[in-house]
Amino acid sequence: AAVRLAAEQEVENLSGLSPNPEKDIFVVRENRTTCLMAEFAAKFIVPYDVWASNYVDLITEQADIPLSRGAEMKGKCGTNESELELSWLDQAYTLKLSFLKEGHNTSRGPEASWKLSRIQFTYDTSERTYFKDAVSPGKHTASSHRLSALVTPAGRSYECQAQQTISLVSSDHQKSVQLLLSEVRLQPFDIPADFVFSEEHKCPVDQREQLEETLPLILGLILGLVIVITLGIYHIHHKLTASQVQIPRDRSQYKHMG
């Protein structure tokens, strides 16, 4: 049964299709149907210890680790739980994203939503591309704690172009590792058709930026409309006033004036 299940599942790294070299695209398919799609750019900021020049004190350096293209991937789809696991640079780095769909009661009745419920990032400070002379090099795991991120109504995809920062706590002396996500389009459940996202649910930052972009246009249109209406009222008023006061054309009619 396990062999048959593996044969029925396909995982595809389609990052080469993205015009942005920092953006990765991953697809999980089961029974020849897409069940999870993820597009995003990701970078980890990882603090680590090195010896100071006196070889007595420790100082903290910072490694900036991008999710590199060509990452190996595994995926798992379920009715209420889905998972995406990525690894790169010969398993030196592994990122596991867990998603959860759950129902809840609201004033409008029962509703369902999904969220990013857990992040686990393993990294090896003996890897030399991003870590230089780390003290006590070895593998560490940074995890989220009670995470509830990217919350999206069930049946819709999540979209957020703006950068978001999620903090993880590392097994390396409880250091704080930052995950920077941007240009995200993600859907781990209820994909309507092969390789097709459902209608997007925009993050609050994107909604605010969109409003900031459209607000000057709306205000400009309103101001233009007010000017047109004001000029129209003035023109009508001028015509009415002119029709009430008739200036005599025949000069003989001026004789009784003065």
Salt bridges, closest charged atoms under 4 A:
GLU10 OE2 - ARG29 NH1 3.05
GLU39 OE1 - LYS23 NZ 3.30
ASP49 OD2 - LYS175 NZ 3.10
GLU85 OE2 - LYS74 NZ 3.73
GLU85 OE1 - LYS96 NZ 3.87
GLU102 OE2 - LYS115 NZ 3.29
GLU111 OE2 - ARG108 NE 2.92
ASP133 OD1 - ARG128 NH2 3.24
GLU159 OE1 - LYS202 NZ 3.19
ASP172 OD1 - HIS173 ND1 2.87
ASP172 OD1 - LYS175 NZ 3.81
ASP190 OD2 - LYS101 NZ 3.03
ASP194 OD2 - ARG29 NH2 2.41
GLU199 OE2 - ARG156 NH2 3.83
GLU200 OE1 - ARG185 NH2 3.83
